[in-house]
């Protein structure tokens, strides 16, 4: 389990950034 954590963190960070970017674009359109 602990071995897989370093792999999961970058994936979560990438998802988080893409999500916040989309939210930012949507808010700018509004």
Secondary structure in CASP SS format (residue, H / E / C, confidence):
PFRMAT SS
TARGET T0000
AUTHOR 0000-0000-0000
METHOD secondary structure of the structure
MODEL  1
X C 1.00
X H 1.00
X H 1.00
X H 1.00
X H 1.00
X H 1.00
X H 1.00
X H 1.00
X H 1.00
X H 1.00
X H 1.00
X H 1.00
X H 1.00
X H 1.00
X H 1.00
X H 1.00
X H 1.00
X H 1.00
X H 1.00
X H 1.00
X H 1.00
X H 1.00
X H 1.00
X H 1.00
X H 1.00
X H 1.00
X H 1.00
X H 1.00
X H 1.00
X C 1.00
END
